[in-house]
Amino acid sequence: MLPNLFGSTGLGVNSNPIFPHYAHFIGAAQTTLNQTLTSAIATQLTVLPTIAPSSGFTYKYDAEAGAFVRSTTSFGPIYAERAETVGRGNIAFGASYQRFRFSNIDGIDLHNVPAVFFHIPDTGPGSTPLTYEADVVQTTNNINLNMDSTIMYGSVGLTDRLDVSVAVPLVSVRMGVTSTATLVRVSGPTFTLPGVGVLPNPHRFTADPNSLTNSYVSNGSASGIGDVIFRVKGNAWHGNRVGLSLGVGVPSPDNPPETEEAVLTVLRACLAQKVACGTTARRDQIDKRVTQGFRFFQPTN
Protein backbone atom coordinates (compact mmCIF):
# COMPACT_ATOMS: atom_id res chain seq x y z
CA MET A 1 0.00 0.00 0.00
CA LEU A 2 2.68 2.52 0.98
CA PRO A 3 4.69 2.16 -2.26
CA ASN A 4 1.52 2.87 -4.27
CA LEU A 5 0.05 5.59 -2.04
CA PHE A 6 0.87 8.36 -4.53
CA GLY A 7 0.23 6.27 -7.64
CA SER A 8 2.02 3.55 -9.54
CA THR A 9 4.82 5.92 -10.63
CA GLY A 10 5.29 7.76 -7.32
CA LEU A 11 4.50 11.34 -6.35
CA GLY A 12 3.88 13.49 -9.42
CA VAL A 13 2.05 16.78 -9.91
CA ASN A 14 0.10 18.31 -12.75
CA SER A 15 2.42 19.96 -15.26
CA ASN A 16 1.55 23.40 -16.66
CA PRO A 17 0.67 22.97 -20.37
CA ILE A 18 2.66 26.14 -21.15
CA PHE A 19 5.78 24.22 -20.14
CA PRO A 20 5.04 20.48 -19.91
CA HIS A 21 7.76 18.47 -18.16
CA TYR A 22 8.21 15.45 -15.92
CA ALA A 23 7.08 16.92 -12.59
CA HIS A 24 8.13 14.05 -10.37
CA PHE A 25 9.18 14.29 -6.74
CA ILE A 26 11.38 11.74 -4.99
CA GLY A 27 13.93 11.67 -2.18
CA ALA A 28 14.58 10.31 1.29
CA ALA A 29 10.84 10.47 2.04
CA GLN A 30 10.22 7.76 -0.54
CA THR A 31 12.71 5.53 1.25
CA THR A 32 11.21 6.34 4.65
CA LEU A 33 7.68 5.43 3.58
CA ASN A 34 8.39 2.56 1.20
CA GLN A 35 11.36 0.87 2.77
CA THR A 36 11.89 1.79 6.42
CA LEU A 37 8.26 2.03 7.52
CA THR A 38 7.04 -0.90 5.41
CA SER A 39 9.79 -3.09 6.85
CA ALA A 40 9.00 -1.97 10.41
CA ILE A 41 5.30 -2.76 9.97
CA ALA A 42 6.01 -6.17 8.43
CA THR A 43 8.41 -6.98 11.28
CA GLN A 44 5.95 -6.00 14.00
CA LEU A 45 3.13 -8.04 12.47
CA THR A 46 5.29 -11.17 12.37
CA VAL A 47 6.65 -10.99 15.91
CA LEU A 48 3.37 -10.53 17.74
CA PRO A 49 3.02 -13.13 20.52
CA THR A 50 0.88 -16.25 20.24
CA ILE A 51 -1.19 -17.26 23.24
CA ALA A 52 -0.16 -20.60 24.72
CA PRO A 53 -2.51 -23.53 23.97
CA SER A 54 -2.54 -24.51 27.65
CA SER A 55 -3.67 -21.14 29.02
CA GLY A 56 -7.17 -20.89 30.45
CA PHE A 57 -9.19 -23.15 32.74
CA THR A 58 -9.55 -26.78 31.70
CA TYR A 59 -12.34 -29.18 32.60
CA LYS A 60 -12.74 -32.94 32.61
CA TYR A 61 -15.79 -35.14 32.81
CA ASP A 62 -16.43 -36.71 36.23
CA ALA A 63 -18.37 -39.92 35.63
CA GLU A 64 -19.41 -40.23 39.29
CA ALA A 65 -20.77 -36.68 39.43
CA GLY A 66 -22.13 -36.82 35.89
CA ALA A 67 -20.76 -33.36 35.11
CA PHE A 68 -17.67 -31.53 33.95
CA VAL A 69 -15.41 -30.34 36.75
CA ARG A 70 -12.45 -28.00 36.60
CA SER A 71 -9.12 -29.84 36.38
CA THR A 72 -6.82 -26.81 36.80
CA THR A 73 -6.53 -24.54 39.80
CA SER A 74 -5.59 -21.37 37.94
CA PHE A 75 -6.00 -19.68 34.57
CA GLY A 76 -2.33 -20.29 33.87
CA PRO A 77 0.18 -18.12 32.00
CA ILE A 78 -1.04 -16.49 28.79
CA TYR A 79 2.14 -16.47 26.71
CA ALA A 80 3.94 -19.40 28.37
CA GLU A 81 3.08 -23.04 28.89
CA ARG A 82 1.77 -24.25 32.24
CA ALA A 83 3.76 -27.11 33.75
CA GLU A 84 0.83 -29.53 33.92
CA THR A 85 0.11 -31.89 31.05
CA VAL A 86 -3.40 -32.93 30.05
CA GLY A 87 -2.76 -36.63 30.71
CA ARG A 88 -2.67 -39.73 28.58
CA GLY A 89 -5.55 -39.99 26.14
CA ASN A 90 -7.02 -36.63 27.13
CA ILE A 91 -7.77 -33.79 24.73
CA ALA A 92 -7.89 -30.07 25.51
CA PHE A 93 -9.07 -27.48 23.01
CA GLY A 94 -10.10 -23.86 23.01
CA ALA A 95 -9.88 -20.48 21.32
CA SER A 96 -8.44 -17.07 22.14
CA TYR A 97 -8.79 -13.60 20.67
CA GLN A 98 -6.24 -10.78 20.48
CA ARG A 99 -6.93 -7.23 19.33
CA PHE A 100 -4.09 -4.91 18.29
CA ARG A 101 -4.35 -1.21 17.45
CA PHE A 102 -0.99 0.35 16.53
CA SER A 103 -0.19 3.98 17.35
CA ASN A 104 3.60 3.90 16.86
CA ILE A 105 6.24 1.51 15.57
CA ASP A 106 9.96 1.81 16.38
CA GLY A 107 9.37 5.30 17.75
CA ILE A 108 7.49 6.47 14.65
CA ASP A 109 4.11 8.09 15.38
CA LEU A 110 1.90 6.38 12.80
CA HIS A 111 -0.70 9.16 12.97
CA ASN A 112 1.82 11.90 12.14
CA VAL A 113 4.55 10.76 9.76
CA PRO A 114 6.17 13.81 8.10
CA ALA A 115 7.91 13.35 4.76
CA VAL A 116 9.39 15.80 2.26
CA PHE A 117 9.76 15.05 -1.45
CA PHE A 118 12.27 16.79 -3.70
CA HIS A 119 12.03 17.41 -7.43
CA ILE A 120 14.12 15.20 -9.69
CA PRO A 121 17.05 17.15 -11.16
CA ASP A 122 17.92 18.27 -14.69
CA THR A 123 14.45 18.37 -16.23
CA GLY A 124 15.04 21.39 -18.48
CA PRO A 125 15.74 21.31 -22.23
CA GLY A 126 18.74 19.11 -22.94
CA SER A 127 18.62 17.72 -19.37
CA THR A 128 19.68 21.04 -17.88
CA PRO A 129 18.74 22.22 -14.35
CA LEU A 130 16.10 24.91 -13.91
CA THR A 131 15.11 26.97 -10.88
CA TYR A 132 11.69 25.34 -10.40
CA GLU A 133 13.50 22.15 -9.36
CA ALA A 134 13.97 23.79 -5.95
CA ASP A 135 10.24 23.25 -5.26
CA VAL A 136 9.36 20.59 -2.69
CA VAL A 137 6.27 18.69 -1.57
CA GLN A 138 5.68 18.43 2.18
CA THR A 139 3.43 15.60 3.34
CA THR A 140 1.83 14.61 6.62
CA ASN A 141 0.81 10.96 6.67
CA ASN A 142 -1.71 9.26 8.93
CA ILE A 143 -1.51 5.46 9.06
CA ASN A 144 -4.24 3.38 10.71
CA LEU A 145 -3.05 -0.17 11.31
CA ASN A 146 -5.33 -2.73 12.99
CA MET A 147 -4.96 -6.44 13.51
CA ASP A 148 -7.30 -9.04 14.98
CA SER A 149 -6.17 -12.58 15.68
CA THR A 150 -8.32 -15.54 16.69
CA ILE A 151 -6.28 -18.57 17.65
CA MET A 152 -7.74 -22.07 17.63
CA TYR A 153 -5.67 -24.52 19.60
CA GLY A 154 -5.73 -28.07 20.88
CA SER A 155 -3.56 -30.42 22.93
CA VAL A 156 -3.45 -34.21 23.06
CA GLY A 157 -1.84 -36.21 25.86
CA LEU A 158 0.34 -38.96 24.40
CA THR A 159 1.37 -40.07 27.90
CA ASP A 160 0.77 -38.73 31.38
CA ARG A 161 3.92 -36.62 30.97
CA LEU A 162 3.96 -35.76 27.24
CA ASP A 163 1.62 -33.50 25.26
CA VAL A 164 1.52 -32.44 21.63
CA SER A 165 -0.42 -29.33 20.62
CA VAL A 166 -1.17 -27.13 17.63
CA ALA A 167 -2.12 -23.45 17.39
CA VAL A 168 -3.85 -22.17 14.25
CA PRO A 169 -4.14 -18.35 14.08
CA LEU A 170 -6.85 -16.75 11.94
CA VAL A 171 -5.54 -13.25 11.25
CA SER A 172 -7.21 -10.14 9.85
CA VAL A 173 -5.11 -7.04 9.08
CA ARG A 174 -6.57 -3.70 7.97
CA MET A 175 -4.54 -0.68 6.96
CA GLY A 176 -5.54 2.78 5.81
CA VAL A 177 -3.23 5.61 4.83
CA THR A 178 -4.14 9.27 4.33
CA SER A 179 -1.53 11.74 3.13
CA THR A 180 -2.00 15.51 3.04
CA ALA A 181 0.48 17.04 0.58
CA THR A 182 1.43 20.69 0.25
CA LEU A 183 3.38 21.98 -2.74
CA VAL A 184 5.93 24.59 -1.66
CA ARG A 185 7.06 26.81 -4.53
CA VAL A 186 10.52 27.56 -3.21
CA SER A 187 11.50 28.89 -6.64
CA GLY A 188 8.72 31.48 -6.61
CA PRO A 189 5.68 32.06 -8.84
CA THR A 190 7.74 32.24 -12.05
CA PHE A 191 10.92 30.92 -13.58
CA THR A 192 13.09 31.90 -16.53
CA LEU A 193 13.45 29.50 -19.42
CA PRO A 194 16.58 30.28 -21.48
CA GLY A 195 15.72 31.37 -25.02
CA VAL A 196 12.01 31.77 -24.16
CA GLY A 197 11.64 34.18 -21.23
CA VAL A 198 9.68 34.29 -17.97
CA LEU A 199 7.04 31.60 -17.49
CA PRO A 200 4.66 30.82 -14.59
CA ASN A 201 5.74 28.16 -12.12
CA PRO A 202 4.72 24.88 -13.78
CA HIS A 203 3.83 23.00 -10.61
CA ARG A 204 0.28 22.49 -9.33
CA PHE A 205 -1.76 19.47 -8.28
CA THR A 206 -4.66 20.00 -10.69
CA ALA A 207 -5.43 22.17 -13.72
CA ASP A 208 -6.07 25.05 -11.29
CA PRO A 209 -2.77 27.00 -11.10
CA ASN A 210 -3.45 27.76 -7.42
CA SER A 211 -3.99 24.14 -6.35
CA LEU A 212 -1.10 23.74 -3.93
CA THR A 213 -2.60 21.08 -1.63
CA ASN A 214 -3.90 17.60 -2.29
CA SER A 215 -4.90 14.46 -0.39
CA TYR A 216 -4.04 10.86 -1.16
CA VAL A 217 -5.87 7.89 0.30
CA SER A 218 -5.10 4.20 0.16
CA ASN A 219 -6.90 1.38 2.00
CA GLY A 220 -6.46 -2.33 2.05
CA SER A 221 -7.08 -5.45 4.08
CA ALA A 222 -6.02 -9.06 4.17
CA SER A 223 -7.09 -12.08 6.16
CA GLY A 224 -6.19 -15.71 6.31
CA ILE A 225 -4.36 -18.36 8.30
CA GLY A 226 -1.14 -17.22 9.96
CA ASP A 227 1.86 -19.34 10.90
CA VAL A 228 0.61 -22.63 12.32
CA ILE A 229 2.70 -23.63 15.35
CA PHE A 230 3.23 -27.20 16.54
CA ARG A 231 4.40 -27.76 20.11
CA VAL A 232 5.66 -30.69 22.17
CA LYS A 233 5.75 -30.48 25.97
CA GLY A 234 7.16 -32.98 28.44
CA ASN A 235 6.78 -32.87 32.22
CA ALA A 236 10.23 -33.25 33.82
CA TRP A 237 9.21 -32.91 37.48
CA HIS A 238 5.98 -32.35 39.34
CA GLY A 239 5.59 -31.53 43.02
CA ASN A 240 2.61 -30.69 45.15
CA ARG A 241 2.64 -27.01 44.23
CA VAL A 242 5.46 -26.60 41.72
CA GLY A 243 6.16 -28.32 38.42
CA LEU A 244 8.78 -28.20 35.68
CA SER A 245 8.17 -28.99 32.04
CA LEU A 246 10.27 -28.64 28.90
CA GLY A 247 8.79 -27.81 25.53
CA VAL A 248 9.59 -26.77 21.99
CA GLY A 249 7.49 -25.06 19.33
CA VAL A 250 8.01 -25.38 15.59
CA PRO A 251 6.26 -23.13 13.00
CA SER A 252 4.82 -24.63 9.84
CA PRO A 253 7.54 -24.89 7.16
CA ASP A 254 5.98 -22.52 4.61
CA ASN A 255 3.60 -19.58 4.58
CA PRO A 256 -0.03 -20.24 3.60
CA PRO A 257 -0.77 -19.22 -0.01
CA GLU A 258 -2.62 -16.05 1.10
CA THR A 259 0.32 -14.89 3.23
CA GLU A 260 2.88 -15.66 0.54
CA GLU A 261 0.86 -13.75 -2.05
CA ALA A 262 0.67 -10.72 0.28
CA VAL A 263 4.47 -10.83 0.75
CA LEU A 264 5.04 -10.99 -3.00
CA THR A 265 2.58 -8.13 -3.62
CA VAL A 266 4.69 -5.86 -1.40
CA LEU A 267 7.83 -7.04 -3.21
CA ARG A 268 6.39 -6.29 -6.66
CA ALA A 269 5.34 -2.80 -5.59
CA CYS A 270 8.81 -2.04 -4.21
CA LEU A 271 10.55 -3.38 -7.31
CA ALA A 272 8.30 -1.24 -9.51
CA GLN A 273 9.44 1.82 -7.54
CA LYS A 274 13.09 0.64 -7.63
CA VAL A 275 13.14 0.55 -3.84
CA ALA A 276 15.02 -2.13 -1.91
CA CYS A 277 12.51 -4.37 -0.15
CA GLY A 278 12.93 -6.28 3.10
CA THR A 279 10.99 -8.94 4.96
CA THR A 280 11.19 -11.24 7.94
CA ALA A 281 12.58 -14.68 7.16
CA ARG A 282 13.79 -17.81 8.84
CA ARG A 283 17.40 -18.67 8.11
CA ASP A 284 16.38 -21.50 5.79
CA GLN A 285 14.21 -19.06 3.79
CA ILE A 286 16.83 -16.35 3.12
CA ASP A 287 18.22 -17.90 -0.09
CA LYS A 288 14.69 -18.17 -1.48
CA ARG A 289 13.89 -14.54 -0.57
CA VAL A 290 17.13 -13.26 -2.12
CA THR A 291 16.26 -15.06 -5.37
CA GLN A 292 12.81 -13.47 -5.33
CA GLY A 293 14.32 -9.99 -5.03
CA PHE A 294 14.40 -9.11 -1.31
CA ARG A 295 17.55 -7.30 -0.20
CA PHE A 296 17.48 -7.16 3.62
CA PHE A 297 15.95 -9.32 6.31
CA GLN A 298 14.75 -9.47 9.90
CA PRO A 299 15.73 -12.99 11.05
CA THR A 300 13.12 -15.07 12.87
CA ASN A 301 13.38 -18.43 14.59
Secondary structure, DSSP 8 states (H G I E B T S, - for coil): -GGGTT-TT-EE-EE-TTS----EEESHHHHIIIIIIHHHHHHHHHS-----TT-S--EEEETTTTEEEE--SS---SSS--S----TT-EEEEEEEEEEEESEETTEETT-EEEEEEE-S--STTS---GGGG-EEEEEEEEEEEEEEEEEEEEEESSSSEEEEEEEEEEEEEEEEEEEEEEE-TT-SEEEETTTEEEE--EESSSSTT--EEEEEEEEEEEEE---EEEEEEEEEE-SS-EEEEEEEEE-SS--HHHHHHHHHHHHHHHHTT---EEEEEGGGHHHHHHHT--EEEEE-
